[in-house]
Amino acid sequence: MQLAGLKAEWAAYRKLLSEVGNRLQKAKADFKDDLISSLNAFNDQVTGMRTDFLRNAPFAAGVEPARARELIAEYQGLARAVRTRESDMAGGLQIFSIDPPENGETTSTEKELALLEQASRTS
C-alpha cells in the first residue's frame, strides 16, 4: 500500500522543493535590491552630512567656544551614526560580494572634527 503512493509523494515533494527554491531566489533578489537601495541612501546621507559639515562647522574664529563645542559634538554623533550604519550593512554587502563604499568623506570629517576639538580646548 505505502509503496504504491510513493511515486506520487516523491513527485509532490520535488514540486515543493522547486517552489521553495523559487521563493528563496525571489527573497534573495528582494534582499539584494533592498540592500542596494540602502547603500544608495547611505551614500546620499554621507554626502549630505559632509556638505552640511563644510557649510556649518565652526571653522571661523568668530564662533563662540561653547557653540563650537556643541557643533563638534553634534557632528561627532553624526559621524558615529554613519559608521554604525556602515557596519550594519557590511554583512549584507559581504553576502552578495559587494564592495563597501570607501567613505573617505566621513574619514575627512572625522579628522577635521579631531582638529576642531583640539583647537576648541585651547580657546
LUMRO-123372 format. One record per residue (C-alpha): residue number from 1; x, y, z. Coordinates in steps of 0.5 Angstrom, whole numbers, always signed. Layout:
# LUMRO-123372
<site seq="NUM" xx="X" yy="Y" zz="Z"/>
...
//
This chain:
# LUMRO-123372
<site seq="1" xx="+0" yy="+0" zz="+0"/>
<site seq="2" xx="+5" yy="+5" zz="+2"/>
<site seq="3" xx="+10" yy="+3" zz="-4"/>
<site seq="4" xx="+4" yy="+5" zz="-9"/>
<site seq="5" xx="+3" yy="+12" zz="-6"/>
<site seq="6" xx="+11" yy="+13" zz="-6"/>
<site seq="7" xx="+12" yy="+16" zz="-13"/>
<site seq="8" xx="+6" yy="+21" zz="-12"/>
<site seq="9" xx="+9" yy="+23" zz="-5"/>
<site seq="10" xx="+16" yy="+24" zz="-9"/>
<site seq="11" xx="+13" yy="+28" zz="-14"/>
<site seq="12" xx="+10" yy="+32" zz="-9"/>
<site seq="13" xx="+16" yy="+33" zz="-5"/>
<site seq="14" xx="+20" yy="+35" zz="-11"/>
<site seq="15" xx="+15" yy="+40" zz="-13"/>
<site seq="16" xx="+15" yy="+43" zz="-6"/>
<site seq="17" xx="+23" yy="+43" zz="-7"/>
<site seq="18" xx="+22" yy="+47" zz="-13"/>
<site seq="19" xx="+17" yy="+52" zz="-10"/>
<site seq="20" xx="+21" yy="+53" zz="-4"/>
<site seq="21" xx="+27" yy="+54" zz="-9"/>
<site seq="22" xx="+24" yy="+59" zz="-13"/>
<site seq="23" xx="+21" yy="+63" zz="-7"/>
<site seq="24" xx="+28" yy="+63" zz="-4"/>
<site seq="25" xx="+31" yy="+66" zz="-10"/>
<site seq="26" xx="+26" yy="+71" zz="-10"/>
<site seq="27" xx="+27" yy="+73" zz="-3"/>
<site seq="28" xx="+35" yy="+74" zz="-4"/>
<site seq="29" xx="+34" yy="+78" zz="-10"/>
<site seq="30" xx="+29" yy="+83" zz="-6"/>
<site seq="31" xx="+34" yy="+83" zz="+0"/>
<site seq="32" xx="+40" yy="+85" zz="-5"/>
<site seq="33" xx="+35" yy="+90" zz="-8"/>
<site seq="34" xx="+34" yy="+93" zz="-1"/>
<site seq="35" xx="+41" yy="+93" zz="+0"/>
<site seq="36" xx="+43" yy="+97" zz="-6"/>
<site seq="37" xx="+37" yy="+102" zz="-4"/>
<site seq="38" xx="+40" yy="+102" zz="+3"/>
<site seq="39" xx="+47" yy="+103" zz="+0"/>
<site seq="40" xx="+45" yy="+109" zz="-5"/>
<site seq="41" xx="+41" yy="+112" zz="+1"/>
<site seq="42" xx="+47" yy="+111" zz="+6"/>
<site seq="43" xx="+52" yy="+115" zz="+0"/>
<site seq="44" xx="+47" yy="+120" zz="+0"/>
<site seq="45" xx="+47" yy="+121" zz="+7"/>
<site seq="46" xx="+55" yy="+121" zz="+8"/>
<site seq="47" xx="+55" yy="+127" zz="+2"/>
<site seq="48" xx="+49" yy="+131" zz="+6"/>
<site seq="49" xx="+53" yy="+130" zz="+12"/>
<site seq="50" xx="+60" yy="+132" zz="+9"/>
<site seq="51" xx="+56" yy="+138" zz="+5"/>
<site seq="52" xx="+53" yy="+141" zz="+12"/>
<site seq="53" xx="+59" yy="+140" zz="+16"/>
<site seq="54" xx="+63" yy="+144" zz="+11"/>
<site seq="55" xx="+58" yy="+149" zz="+11"/>
<site seq="56" xx="+56" yy="+150" zz="+18"/>
<site seq="57" xx="+62" yy="+147" zz="+22"/>
<site seq="58" xx="+66" yy="+152" zz="+27"/>
<site seq="59" xx="+72" yy="+154" zz="+22"/>
<site seq="60" xx="+71" yy="+161" zz="+23"/>
<site seq="61" xx="+75" yy="+165" zz="+29"/>
<site seq="62" xx="+68" yy="+169" zz="+31"/>
<site seq="63" xx="+65" yy="+163" zz="+33"/>
<site seq="64" xx="+64" yy="+162" zz="+41"/>
<site seq="65" xx="+67" yy="+157" zz="+44"/>
<site seq="66" xx="+61" yy="+154" zz="+47"/>
<site seq="67" xx="+58" yy="+154" zz="+41"/>
<site seq="68" xx="+64" yy="+151" zz="+37"/>
<site seq="69" xx="+64" yy="+145" zz="+42"/>
<site seq="70" xx="+56" yy="+144" zz="+41"/>
<site seq="71" xx="+57" yy="+143" zz="+34"/>
<site seq="72" xx="+63" yy="+139" zz="+34"/>
<site seq="73" xx="+59" yy="+134" zz="+39"/>
<site seq="74" xx="+54" yy="+134" zz="+34"/>
<site seq="75" xx="+58" yy="+132" zz="+28"/>
<site seq="76" xx="+62" yy="+127" zz="+32"/>
<site seq="77" xx="+55" yy="+124" zz="+34"/>
<site seq="78" xx="+53" yy="+124" zz="+26"/>
<site seq="79" xx="+60" yy="+121" zz="+24"/>
<site seq="80" xx="+59" yy="+116" zz="+29"/>
<site seq="81" xx="+52" yy="+114" zz="+27"/>
<site seq="82" xx="+55" yy="+114" zz="+20"/>
<site seq="83" xx="+60" yy="+109" zz="+22"/>
<site seq="84" xx="+55" yy="+105" zz="+26"/>
<site seq="85" xx="+50" yy="+104" zz="+19"/>
<site seq="86" xx="+56" yy="+103" zz="+15"/>
<site seq="87" xx="+58" yy="+97" zz="+20"/>
<site seq="88" xx="+51" yy="+94" zz="+20"/>
<site seq="89" xx="+51" yy="+94" zz="+12"/>
<site seq="90" xx="+57" yy="+90" zz="+12"/>
<site seq="91" xx="+55" yy="+83" zz="+13"/>
<site seq="92" xx="+50" yy="+84" zz="+7"/>
<site seq="93" xx="+55" yy="+87" zz="+3"/>
<site seq="94" xx="+59" yy="+81" zz="+4"/>
<site seq="95" xx="+54" yy="+76" zz="+3"/>
<site seq="96" xx="+53" yy="+79" zz="-4"/>
<site seq="97" xx="+60" yy="+80" zz="-5"/>
<site seq="98" xx="+59" yy="+88" zz="-6"/>
<site seq="99" xx="+65" yy="+92" zz="-4"/>
<site seq="100" xx="+63" yy="+97" zz="+2"/>
<site seq="101" xx="+64" yy="+104" zz="+0"/>
<site seq="102" xx="+70" yy="+108" zz="+1"/>
<site seq="103" xx="+67" yy="+113" zz="+5"/>
<site seq="104" xx="+73" yy="+118" zz="+5"/>
<site seq="105" xx="+68" yy="+124" zz="+6"/>
<site seq="106" xx="+67" yy="+121" zz="+13"/>
<site seq="107" xx="+74" yy="+120" zz="+15"/>
<site seq="108" xx="+76" yy="+127" zz="+13"/>
<site seq="109" xx="+70" yy="+130" zz="+17"/>
<site seq="110" xx="+73" yy="+126" zz="+23"/>
<site seq="111" xx="+80" yy="+128" zz="+22"/>
<site seq="112" xx="+77" yy="+135" zz="+22"/>
<site seq="113" xx="+73" yy="+134" zz="+28"/>
<site seq="114" xx="+79" yy="+132" zz="+32"/>
<site seq="115" xx="+83" yy="+138" zz="+30"/>
<site seq="116" xx="+77" yy="+143" zz="+31"/>
<site seq="117" xx="+76" yy="+139" zz="+38"/>
<site seq="118" xx="+83" yy="+140" zz="+40"/>
<site seq="119" xx="+83" yy="+148" zz="+38"/>
<site seq="120" xx="+77" yy="+149" zz="+42"/>
<site seq="121" xx="+80" yy="+146" zz="+48"/>
<site seq="122" xx="+86" yy="+151" zz="+47"/>
<site seq="123" xx="+81" yy="+157" zz="+47"/>
//
